[in-house]
Amino acid sequence: MLPFLLVAAIAALVTAACSVVVLRLSKKLNLAPEVRERDVHKQPTPRVGGVAMFIGILVTFTYAGTIGPFASVFEDRTQLWSLLGACALIAVVGFLDDLLDLDWMVKLGAQFAAAGLLAWNGAQIVSLPFGDTLIVGSPTVNFILTVFLMTLVMNAVNFVDGLDGLVAGVAIISNLAFFVYTQLLIAQTGKDSSITLAALIAAVVVGICVGFLPFNWHRARMFMGDTGALLIGLLMAASTVSVTGQLNPAQLDQKLVLASYIPIILPIAVLAVPLADFTLAVFRRLLAGKSPFEADRMHLHHRLLDMGHSPVQAVTIFYLWTAMVSLACLLVFVTQSFFWPGVVVVCGGVICLIVTLTPLVRVRDWLAQRGLLRLSGASKGAPADERTLSD
């Protein structure tokens, strides 16, 4: 556990230090683009924070590859270089897009290339666990499936990046859940290079997001841009494929077979919100006769803002949904039953629904109309995130 904590701490410190430098350089070089119609922020803000996150990834993985606890993971340096190479490709294309707004086909091609590089060098789904059996596909099918899933996850994470602190916070919660899951797997099956790699990647993602979040929290001084969001998506996809595609369910406790389904369920669950937003966006744009990658202002976070939630409240709602789903999946593995996970889903779902459907500003206005609460004169008619209560 200690080596993973050290890795996360290094990732956080390096990313935070680099974020300071990147922010100063972006201001000096005037790299803050004009505000677009679909943007939520009102002032030009640099979108190159992903550069700091990329440097954090490079430094942390380089360090991890030199210490004993991760020696088995990097015995074959090809795996490390392919991972860093894929990250470098995404970082370069993402950085250019954050500055120049590249055509969506260029970005998609880079995502396929990065996923293909990882899959070609062994980070691919070789089997899918169902109960106590393995479904093994042909090499070609495995390669195509892996590239498709990795690209899907990258775009899902990128699509949901629209509010201050949203992607960073969701990534921290979901990767913490996935890290706990990998530690439980290691305790049950013993050390395995693929599981250790997945845990290492999850720790790195948590670290870079923790280091960047202070710069990205509302009101953000800097955005991670496509560079950061796509990097997070790529690493999350690589970590989940490392476990999902190579874990033999026969290694798990077969008294109850639920545990062997978690490698499939958990990666989907922790990405439930981004995947839902991605799916809705694709169908919405296709039905309108547009490209599925053409940006608009109808994402889930935009709709929460239109309902009356402040940016911080909308982000918190995403956090709550992600935490609820992640916790329920972990409990399935720990308890090997559906009772307590069901309790979490029902109770947590009710709480999340109430918070989602009841914007705080409407509650305040309702109380104020009935004389139960007095709003200060300056806050009347102000945006939801700027309203204040009088004493």
ZAFI-440954 format. One record per residue (C-alpha): residue number from 1; residue in three letters; x, y, z. Coordinates in steps of 0.25 Angstrom, whole numbers, plus 5000, padded with zeros to 4 digits. Layout:
NUM:ala:X:Y:Z $
...
***
This chain:
1:met:5000:5000:5000 $
2:leu:5011:5010:5004 $
3:pro:5018:5010:4990 $
4:phe:5004:5013:4983 $
5:leu:5002:5025:4993 $
6:leu:5016:5030:4990 $
7:val:5013:5029:4975 $
8:ala:5000:5037:4977 $
9:ala:5007:5047:4985 $
10:ile:5019:5049:4975 $
11:ala:5008:5050:4964 $
12:ala:5001:5061:4972 $
13:leu:5013:5069:4976 $
14:val:5019:5069:4962 $
15:thr:5006:5072:4955 $
16:ala:5003:5084:4965 $
17:ala:5017:5090:4963 $
18:cys:5016:5089:4948 $
19:ser:5002:5095:4948 $
20:val:5008:5107:4955 $
21:val:5018:5108:4944 $
22:val:5008:5105:4932 $
23:leu:4998:5115:4938 $
24:arg:5009:5126:4938 $
25:leu:5014:5123:4924 $
26:ser:5000:5123:4919 $
27:lys:4997:5136:4924 $
28:lys:5010:5142:4919 $
29:leu:5008:5136:4905 $
30:asn:4993:5140:4905 $
31:leu:4989:5126:4903 $
32:ala:4975:5128:4909 $
33:pro:4965:5126:4897 $
34:glu:4952:5134:4895 $
35:val:4940:5129:4902 $
36:arg:4931:5121:4893 $
37:glu:4916:5121:4893 $
38:arg:4915:5107:4899 $
39:asp:4925:5111:4911 $
40:val:4920:5113:4925 $
41:his:4931:5122:4929 $
42:lys:4931:5137:4926 $
43:gln:4945:5141:4926 $
44:pro:4956:5135:4916 $
45:thr:4963:5124:4924 $
46:pro:4975:5116:4919 $
47:arg:4972:5102:4915 $
48:val:4986:5096:4915 $
49:gly:4986:5090:4929 $
50:gly:4986:5076:4923 $
51:val:5001:5079:4920 $
52:ala:5004:5079:4935 $
53:met:4997:5066:4937 $
54:phe:5004:5060:4926 $
55:ile:5018:5064:4932 $
56:gly:5013:5058:4945 $
57:ile:5009:5045:4938 $
58:leu:5023:5044:4931 $
59:val:5031:5047:4944 $
60:thr:5022:5037:4953 $
61:phe:5023:5026:4943 $
62:thr:5038:5028:4941 $
63:tyr:5040:5027:4956 $
64:ala:5031:5015:4958 $
65:gly:5039:5008:4948 $
66:thr:5051:5009:4956 $
67:ile:5047:5004:4969 $
68:gly:5045:4989:4974 $
69:pro:5030:4988:4977 $
70:phe:5027:4991:4963 $
71:ala:5039:4983:4957 $
72:ser:5029:4971:4952 $
73:val:5020:4981:4945 $
74:phe:5032:4987:4937 $
75:glu:5040:4975:4934 $
76:asp:5036:4977:4920 $
77:arg:5040:4991:4917 $
78:thr:5031:4991:4904 $
79:gln:5019:4992:4913 $
80:leu:5024:5004:4920 $
81:trp:5028:5011:4907 $
82:ser:5015:5008:4900 $
83:leu:5007:5014:4911 $
84:leu:5016:5026:4911 $
85:gly:5016:5027:4896 $
86:ala:5001:5026:4896 $
87:cys:5000:5037:4906 $
88:ala:5010:5046:4898 $
89:leu:5002:5045:4886 $
90:ile:4989:5049:4893 $
91:ala:4996:5060:4900 $
92:val:5002:5066:4887 $
93:val:4988:5065:4879 $
94:gly:4981:5070:4891 $
95:phe:4990:5082:4893 $
96:leu:4988:5086:4879 $
97:asp:4973:5084:4880 $
98:asp:4973:5093:4892 $
99:leu:4980:5104:4885 $
100:leu:4975:5102:4871 $
101:asp:4962:5095:4871 $
102:leu:4966:5083:4862 $
103:asp:4956:5076:4853 $
104:trp:4949:5065:4861 $
105:met:4954:5054:4851 $
106:val:4968:5058:4854 $
107:lys:4966:5056:4869 $
108:leu:4958:5043:4867 $
109:gly:4969:5037:4858 $
110:ala:4980:5041:4869 $
111:gln:4971:5033:4880 $
112:phe:4970:5021:4871 $
113:ala:4985:5022:4869 $
114:ala:4988:5023:4884 $
115:ala:4978:5012:4887 $
116:gly:4984:5003:4876 $
117:leu:4998:5005:4881 $
118:leu:4994:5000:4895 $
119:ala:4986:4988:4890 $
120:trp:4998:4984:4880 $
121:asn:5007:4984:4891 $
122:gly:4999:4975:4900 $
123:ala:4989:4984:4908 $
124:gln:4977:4978:4902 $
125:ile:4965:4969:4905 $
126:val:4969:4955:4903 $
127:ser:4957:4949:4910 $
128:leu:4944:4952:4917 $
129:pro:4940:4946:4931 $
130:phe:4926:4940:4932 $
131:gly:4924:4932:4944 $
132:asp:4935:4922:4945 $
133:thr:4938:4922:4931 $
134:leu:4946:4930:4921 $
135:ile:4941:4935:4907 $
136:val:4953:4936:4899 $
137:gly:4952:4943:4885 $
138:ser:4962:4943:4873 $
139:pro:4974:4952:4874 $
140:thr:4967:4961:4863 $
141:val:4954:4962:4871 $
142:asn:4962:4965:4884 $
143:phe:4970:4976:4877 $
144:ile:4958:4983:4871 $
145:leu:4949:4982:4883 $
146:thr:4960:4988:4892 $
147:val:4963:4999:4883 $
148:phe:4948:5002:4882 $
149:leu:4946:5002:4897 $
150:met:4958:5010:4900 $
151:thr:4954:5021:4890 $
152:leu:4940:5020:4896 $
153:val:4945:5023:4910 $
154:met:4954:5034:4905 $
155:asn:4942:5041:4898 $
156:ala:4933:5039:4910 $
157:val:4942:5046:4920 $
158:asn:4945:5057:4910 $
159:phe:4930:5059:4907 $
160:val:4927:5061:4922 $
161:asp:4938:5072:4924 $
162:gly:4929:5084:4924 $
163:leu:4930:5090:4939 $
164:asp:4941:5094:4948 $
165:gly:4946:5082:4956 $
166:leu:4936:5072:4949 $
167:val:4945:5062:4942 $
168:ala:4956:5063:4953 $
169:gly:4947:5060:4964 $
170:val:4939:5049:4957 $
171:ala:4953:5043:4953 $
172:ile:4958:5043:4968 $
173:ile:4945:5037:4973 $
174:ser:4944:5026:4962 $
175:asn:4959:5023:4962 $
176:leu:4959:5022:4978 $
177:ala:4948:5012:4977 $
178:phe:4956:5004:4966 $
179:phe:4969:5004:4974 $
180:val:4962:4998:4986 $
181:tyr:4956:4988:4977 $
182:thr:4970:4984:4972 $
183:gln:4975:4983:4986 $
184:leu:4964:4974:4990 $
185:leu:4968:4965:4977 $
186:ile:4982:4965:4981 $
187:ala:4978:4960:4995 $
188:gln:4970:4949:4989 $
189:thr:4978:4945:4978 $
190:gly:4992:4949:4981 $
191:lys:5001:4959:4974 $
192:asp:4999:4959:4959 $
193:ser:5006:4968:4949 $
194:ser:4993:4972:4942 $
195:ile:4986:4975:4955 $
196:thr:4998:4983:4960 $
197:leu:4999:4991:4948 $
198:ala:4984:4994:4949 $
199:ala:4986:4999:4963 $
200:leu:4998:5007:4959 $
201:ile:4990:5014:4948 $
202:ala:4979:5017:4957 $
203:ala:4988:5023:4968 $
204:val:4995:5032:4957 $
205:val:4981:5037:4952 $
206:val:4977:5040:4966 $
207:gly:4990:5047:4969 $
208:ile:4990:5056:4956 $
209:cys:4975:5060:4959 $
210:val:4978:5063:4973 $
211:gly:4990:5072:4969 $
212:phe:4982:5079:4958 $
213:leu:4968:5081:4965 $
214:pro:4972:5093:4973 $
215:phe:4975:5101:4960 $
216:asn:4962:5095:4954 $
217:trp:4952:5097:4965 $
218:his:4941:5108:4963 $
219:arg:4945:5119:4959 $
220:ala:4956:5111:4951 $
221:arg:4969:5118:4949 $
222:met:4972:5108:4938 $
223:phe:4965:5096:4931 $
224:met:4971:5083:4928 $
225:gly:4966:5084:4913 $
226:asp:4965:5072:4904 $
227:thr:4979:5069:4907 $
228:gly:4976:5066:4922 $
229:ala:4962:5059:4920 $
230:leu:4967:5050:4909 $
231:leu:4979:5046:4917 $
232:ile:4970:5042:4929 $
233:gly:4961:5034:4920 $
234:leu:4973:5027:4913 $
235:leu:4979:5023:4927 $
236:met:4965:5019:4933 $
237:ala:4963:5010:4920 $
238:ala:4977:5004:4921 $
239:ser:4975:5001:4936 $
240:thr:4961:4994:4934 $
241:val:4966:4986:4922 $
242:ser:4978:4981:4930 $
243:val:4968:4975:4940 $
244:thr:4956:4972:4932 $
245:gly:4963:4966:4920 $
246:gln:4973:4957:4927 $
247:leu:4967:4953:4941 $
248:asn:4963:4938:4942 $
249:pro:4951:4936:4950 $
250:ala:4956:4923:4954 $
251:gln:4965:4930:4963 $
252:leu:4954:4936:4971 $
253:asp:4945:4931:4982 $
254:gln:4935:4922:4975 $
255:lys:4926:4920:4987 $
256:leu:4918:4931:4981 $
257:val:4921:4935:4966 $
258:leu:4917:4949:4967 $
259:ala:4932:4954:4969 $
260:ser:4936:4949:4956 $
261:tyr:4926:4959:4949 $
262:ile:4932:4971:4956 $
263:pro:4943:4973:4946 $
264:ile:4932:4975:4936 $
265:ile:4922:4983:4945 $
266:leu:4932:4992:4952 $
267:pro:4939:4999:4940 $
268:ile:4925:5002:4934 $
269:ala:4919:5006:4948 $
270:val:4930:5016:4951 $
271:leu:4929:5022:4937 $
272:ala:4913:5022:4938 $
273:val:4912:5037:4938 $
274:pro:4922:5040:4926 $
275:leu:4916:5028:4918 $
276:ala:4902:5033:4920 $
277:asp:4905:5047:4916 $
278:phe:4913:5042:4904 $
279:thr:4902:5033:4899 $
280:leu:4891:5043:4900 $
281:ala:4900:5053:4893 $
282:val:4903:5044:4881 $
283:phe:4888:5040:4879 $
284:arg:4884:5055:4881 $
285:arg:4894:5060:4870 $
286:leu:4891:5048:4861 $
287:leu:4876:5050:4861 $
288:ala:4879:5065:4858 $
289:gly:4887:5061:4846 $
290:lys:4900:5066:4852 $
291:ser:4913:5060:4855 $
292:pro:4913:5052:4868 $
293:phe:4926:5060:4872 $
294:glu:4920:5074:4869 $
295:ala:4920:5082:4882 $
296:asp:4907:5087:4887 $
297:arg:4901:5092:4900 $
298:met:4892:5081:4904 $
299:his:4901:5072:4913 $
300:leu:4896:5067:4926 $
301:his:4904:5078:4933 $
302:his:4898:5089:4925 $
303:arg:4884:5083:4928 $
304:leu:4887:5084:4943 $
305:leu:4891:5098:4941 $
306:asp:4878:5101:4934 $
307:met:4870:5095:4945 $
308:gly:4875:5105:4954 $
309:his:4887:5098:4961 $
310:ser:4900:5106:4963 $
311:pro:4913:5101:4956 $
312:val:4918:5096:4970 $
313:gln:4904:5089:4972 $
314:ala:4904:5082:4959 $
315:val:4918:5077:4961 $
316:thr:4914:5072:4974 $
317:ile:4903:5064:4968 $
318:phe:4912:5057:4959 $
319:tyr:4921:5054:4971 $
320:leu:4909:5048:4978 $
321:trp:4904:5039:4967 $
322:thr:4919:5034:4964 $
323:ala:4921:5031:4979 $
324:met:4908:5024:4980 $
325:val:4910:5015:4968 $
326:ser:4925:5012:4972 $
327:leu:4921:5008:4986 $
328:ala:4910:4999:4982 $
329:cys:4919:4991:4973 $
330:leu:4930:4990:4983 $
331:leu:4920:4985:4993 $
332:val:4916:4974:4983 $
333:phe:4930:4969:4983 $
334:val:4933:4970:4998 $
335:thr:4920:4964:5003 $
336:gln:4917:4955:4991 $
337:ser:4902:4958:4992 $
338:phe:4893:4968:4986 $
339:phe:4886:4972:4999 $
340:trp:4895:4984:5004 $
341:pro:4898:4988:4990 $
342:gly:4883:4989:4988 $
343:val:4882:4997:5001 $
344:val:4892:5007:4996 $
345:val:4886:5008:4982 $
346:val:4872:5010:4987 $
347:cys:4875:5020:4998 $
348:gly:4887:5027:4991 $
349:gly:4878:5027:4978 $
350:val:4867:5034:4986 $
351:ile:4876:5044:4992 $
352:cys:4883:5047:4979 $
353:leu:4870:5049:4971 $
354:ile:4865:5058:4982 $
355:val:4877:5067:4981 $
356:thr:4877:5066:4966 $
357:leu:4863:5070:4964 $
358:thr:4862:5081:4975 $
359:pro:4872:5092:4972 $
360:leu:4876:5100:4985 $
361:val:4872:5113:4979 $
362:arg:4858:5108:4977 $
363:val:4857:5103:4991 $
364:arg:4862:5117:4996 $
365:asp:4852:5124:4987 $
366:trp:4841:5115:4993 $
367:leu:4845:5118:5007 $
368:ala:4846:5133:5004 $
369:gln:4832:5134:4998 $
370:arg:4826:5128:5011 $
371:gly:4834:5137:5020 $
372:leu:4842:5126:5025 $
373:leu:4855:5132:5019 $
374:arg:4860:5146:5016 $
375:leu:4869:5148:5004 $
376:ser:4879:5160:5004 $
377:gly:4875:5171:4995 $
378:ala:4887:5169:4986 $
379:ser:4885:5155:4984 $
380:lys:4871:5156:4979 $
381:gly:4871:5152:4964 $
382:ala:4885:5149:4964 $
383:pro:4890:5136:4958 $
384:ala:4889:5123:4966 $
385:asp:4903:5122:4970 $
386:glu:4904:5137:4974 $
387:arg:4892:5137:4984 $
388:thr:4895:5139:4999 $
389:leu:4886:5138:5011 $
390:ser:4885:5150:5021 $
391:asp:4887:5147:5036 $
***
